[in-house]
Amino acid sequence: MMASLSVISIASVAAVSAAAGDSVRARTVAANSRVEVIASTDSATSSSPTVVTGAELSSRLLATAVRHLGTRYKFGGTRPGAFDCSGFIRYVFARHGVALPRTASEQSTVGRTVVGGLDSLQAGDLLFFRTRRGRAAHVAVYAGNGRIIHASSGSRRVRYDDLSSARGKWFVTHLTGVKRVMETDPPMEPGVETENGAASRATTAGPRSGG
């Protein structure tokens, strides 16, 4: 069973414009709400944007993550060529219009807490792990079929890990929380509080390195 993070600050995800190649714009989203992504097109004659569902966004996001498999790990790395764990997550999500804070600890405060076992996970969920540096010091994205993609400091590269493997047992036993920042459920009604009683609020991305 997964443990929830002891300190959860449910936050909104700020909208950003992604670069060409994964060109999308995301509206600000609050905890328990559907991410509405407006897909940009390269055609100047396009008359209406396309609304991308959470499931479609997850698929596109994971396709971007897979393209960076094998990229070397570097603490503080935030761009292709070298990533740390949170830098990798932030970069991949930003390419699809979802702005996340810089560090793994800060990222653990965004979105909706997912409780339950591994069967509760959805592709695109963020998984946080305890290390000697803290309770949410490492982050990975769930890729489906029991696998995660992350920038691994031990392997010194971006890689898959299977949670059912011998290596994957470390991640299962050190898992401290799961957050979902891309929802397919109906939007939360205005005025509804989150599970810790705090209203959703905007998050800001800090300049610190981490992951």
C-alpha positions as CSV (number, residue, x, y, z in Angstrom):
1,M,0.0,0.0,0.0
2,M,1.2,3.5,-0.8
3,A,1.7,6.1,1.9
4,S,0.4,9.6,1.3
5,L,2.9,12.4,1.8
6,S,2.6,13.8,5.3
7,V,2.6,17.4,4.1
8,I,0.5,18.0,1.0
9,S,-0.1,21.4,-0.4
10,I,-2.7,21.0,-3.2
11,A,-1.7,23.5,-5.8
12,S,-2.7,24.7,-9.3
13,V,-0.5,24.1,-12.3
14,A,0.4,27.3,-14.1
15,A,-0.2,27.6,-17.8
16,V,2.8,27.8,-20.1
17,S,3.3,27.7,-23.9
18,A,5.3,24.7,-25.0
19,A,8.0,24.8,-27.7
20,A,7.5,23.7,-31.3
21,G,7.4,20.0,-31.8
22,D,5.2,19.3,-28.8
23,S,3.2,22.5,-29.3
24,V,0.4,22.8,-26.8
25,R,-1.0,25.3,-24.4
26,A,-2.5,24.3,-21.1
27,R,-5.0,26.2,-19.0
28,T,-4.4,26.6,-15.3
29,V,-5.6,23.4,-13.5
30,A,-6.5,22.8,-9.9
31,A,-6.4,19.7,-7.8
32,N,-9.2,17.2,-8.7
33,S,-9.8,18.9,-12.1
34,R,-9.4,17.8,-15.7
35,V,-6.4,19.2,-17.5
36,E,-7.7,21.0,-20.6
37,V,-4.9,21.3,-23.1
38,I,-5.5,23.4,-26.2
39,A,-3.4,22.0,-29.0
40,S,-1.7,24.6,-31.2
41,T,-1.3,24.0,-34.9
42,D,1.2,25.2,-37.3
43,S,-1.5,26.3,-39.7
44,A,-2.3,30.0,-39.7
45,T,-5.7,29.2,-41.2
46,S,-6.8,27.0,-38.3
47,S,-10.1,28.3,-37.0
48,S,-10.5,26.4,-33.8
49,P,-8.2,24.7,-31.3
50,T,-8.4,21.0,-30.3
51,V,-9.2,20.0,-26.7
52,V,-6.8,17.2,-25.7
53,T,-8.1,14.8,-23.0
54,G,-6.0,13.8,-20.0
55,A,-5.5,10.3,-21.5
56,E,-4.3,11.8,-24.8
57,L,-2.0,14.1,-23.0
58,S,-0.5,11.3,-20.9
59,S,0.2,9.3,-24.1
60,R,1.9,12.3,-25.7
61,L,3.9,13.1,-22.6
62,L,5.2,9.5,-22.3
63,A,6.2,9.6,-25.9
64,T,8.3,12.6,-25.2
65,A,9.8,11.0,-22.1
66,V,10.8,7.9,-24.1
67,R,12.7,10.0,-26.6
68,H,15.1,11.0,-23.8
69,L,15.8,7.4,-22.6
70,G,19.6,7.1,-22.2
71,T,20.2,10.8,-21.5
72,R,22.9,11.2,-18.9
73,Y,22.1,12.1,-15.3
74,K,23.6,15.3,-13.8
75,F,22.5,16.8,-10.6
76,G,20.9,20.2,-11.4
77,G,20.4,19.2,-15.1
78,T,17.2,20.6,-16.6
79,R,17.7,20.3,-20.4
80,P,18.3,17.6,-23.0
81,G,21.9,16.5,-22.7
82,A,21.7,16.1,-18.9
83,F,18.8,15.8,-16.5
84,D,18.4,15.2,-12.8
85,C,15.2,13.6,-11.7
86,S,13.0,16.6,-11.2
87,G,14.6,18.5,-14.1
88,F,13.6,15.6,-16.4
89,I,10.0,15.6,-15.1
90,R,9.7,19.3,-15.3
91,Y,11.1,19.4,-18.9
92,V,8.8,16.6,-20.2
93,F,5.6,18.1,-18.7
94,A,6.5,21.6,-19.9
95,R,6.8,20.3,-23.4
96,H,3.1,19.6,-23.1
97,G,2.0,22.8,-21.5
98,V,2.0,21.7,-17.9
99,A,4.3,23.8,-15.7
100,L,5.7,22.2,-12.6
101,P,8.0,23.5,-9.8
102,R,11.7,22.8,-10.0
103,T,12.5,20.3,-7.3
104,A,11.0,16.9,-6.5
105,S,9.9,18.2,-3.0
106,E,8.1,21.1,-4.6
107,Q,6.6,18.9,-7.3
108,S,5.1,16.7,-4.6
109,T,2.9,19.6,-3.6
110,V,1.1,19.8,-7.0
111,G,-2.0,18.0,-8.1
112,R,-4.2,15.4,-6.4
113,T,-3.0,12.8,-4.0
114,V,-3.5,9.2,-5.2
115,V,-4.1,6.6,-2.5
116,G,-4.3,2.9,-2.8
117,G,-2.1,0.2,-4.2
118,L,-0.1,0.0,-7.5
119,D,-3.3,-0.8,-9.3
120,S,-4.5,2.7,-8.6
121,L,-1.7,4.2,-10.8
122,Q,-2.4,5.9,-14.1
123,A,0.1,6.7,-16.8
124,G,1.4,10.2,-16.2
125,D,1.2,10.0,-12.4
126,L,4.2,11.4,-10.5
127,L,5.7,9.0,-8.0
128,F,7.9,10.3,-5.1
129,F,10.5,8.4,-3.2
130,R,12.3,8.7,0.1
131,T,16.1,9.0,0.0
132,R,18.7,10.2,2.5
133,R,18.0,13.7,1.2
134,G,14.3,13.7,2.2
135,R,10.9,12.2,2.1
136,A,10.2,13.3,-1.5
137,A,13.7,13.6,-2.8
138,H,13.3,11.5,-6.0
139,V,10.5,11.6,-8.6
140,A,9.5,9.5,-11.5
141,V,6.6,9.3,-13.9
142,Y,4.5,6.2,-14.2
143,A,4.6,4.8,-17.7
144,G,2.0,2.1,-17.3
145,N,2.3,-1.7,-17.1
146,G,4.2,-1.5,-13.8
147,R,7.0,0.6,-15.1
148,I,8.4,4.1,-14.3
149,I,10.6,6.4,-16.4
150,H,13.0,8.6,-14.5
151,A,16.5,10.2,-14.4
152,S,18.4,7.7,-12.2
153,S,21.3,9.0,-10.2
154,G,22.4,5.4,-9.6
155,S,22.4,4.4,-13.3
156,R,23.5,7.9,-14.4
157,R,20.9,8.0,-17.1
158,V,17.2,8.3,-17.9
159,R,15.8,4.8,-17.9
160,Y,12.8,2.6,-17.3
161,D,12.4,0.6,-14.1
162,D,10.0,-2.3,-13.6
163,L,8.4,-2.0,-10.2
164,S,8.0,-5.8,-10.1
165,S,11.7,-6.5,-10.7
166,A,14.4,-7.0,-8.0
167,R,15.6,-3.5,-8.6
168,G,12.0,-2.2,-8.6
169,K,11.5,-3.4,-5.0
170,W,13.6,-0.5,-3.8
171,F,11.2,2.0,-5.4
172,V,8.1,0.2,-4.0
173,T,9.5,0.2,-0.4
174,H,10.7,3.8,-0.6
175,L,7.5,5.2,-2.2
176,T,6.1,8.0,-0.1
177,G,3.4,9.5,-2.4
178,V,1.7,9.7,-5.7
179,K,0.3,12.9,-7.3
180,R,-1.9,13.2,-10.3
181,V,-1.6,16.5,-12.2
182,M,-3.5,15.3,-15.3
183,E,-7.1,14.3,-14.6
184,T,-9.8,12.6,-16.6
185,D,-12.5,13.0,-13.9
186,P,-15.0,15.8,-14.0
187,P,-13.8,19.2,-12.7
188,M,-14.1,19.9,-9.0
189,E,-17.0,22.2,-8.2
190,P,-16.1,25.8,-7.2
191,G,-15.6,26.1,-3.5
192,V,-14.9,22.4,-2.9
193,E,-11.9,21.9,-0.6
194,T,-9.2,19.4,-1.1
195,E,-8.7,16.4,1.2
196,N,-6.6,18.3,3.6
197,G,-9.2,21.2,3.8
198,A,-7.1,23.7,1.9
199,A,-8.3,25.5,-1.1
200,S,-6.3,25.1,-4.3
201,R,-3.8,27.8,-4.9
202,A,-1.2,28.7,-7.5
203,T,2.3,27.3,-7.4
204,T,5.4,29.1,-8.5
205,A,8.5,27.4,-10.0
206,G,11.6,28.0,-7.9
207,P,15.1,28.4,-9.4
208,R,16.7,25.9,-7.1
209,S,18.2,22.7,-8.5
210,G,17.0,19.3,-7.2
211,G,16.1,15.7,-7.9
